[in-house]
Amino acid sequence: MKSLILDYDYASVEYIGVKEFQIKYPYITIDGKKINLCDVKFVKYKNYIAWKNRRKK
């Protein structure tokens, strides 16, 4: 059972029971659903950061 955390500047969202995910900027695909990564600060999987937004604001 995979747990995936999307951290925004103001909140974070945790997806539990993720079967598969793929990060291809500007989207992350979680079990076939596309989510825009433009406002996401970083994506955390298990104990490491799987993706970090490095674009300057």
ZINOR-V295525 format. One record per backbone hydrogen bond with DSSP energy under -0.5 kcal/mol. CO is the residue of the C=O (numbers start at 1). NH is the residue of the N-H. If there is no record, write none. Layout:
CO|NH, CO|NH
This chain:
2|17, 2|18, 3|46, 4|15, 5|7, 5|44, 6|8, 6|13, 7|41, 7|42, 11|8, 13|6, 13|15, 14|16, 15|4, 18|2, 20|31, 22|24, 22|29, 24|27, 26|37, 27|24, 28|30, 28|35, 29|22, 29|31, 30|33, 33|30, 35|28, 37|40, 39|9, 41|53, 42|7, 43|50, 43|51, 44|5, 45|48, 48|45, 48|50, 51|43, 52|54
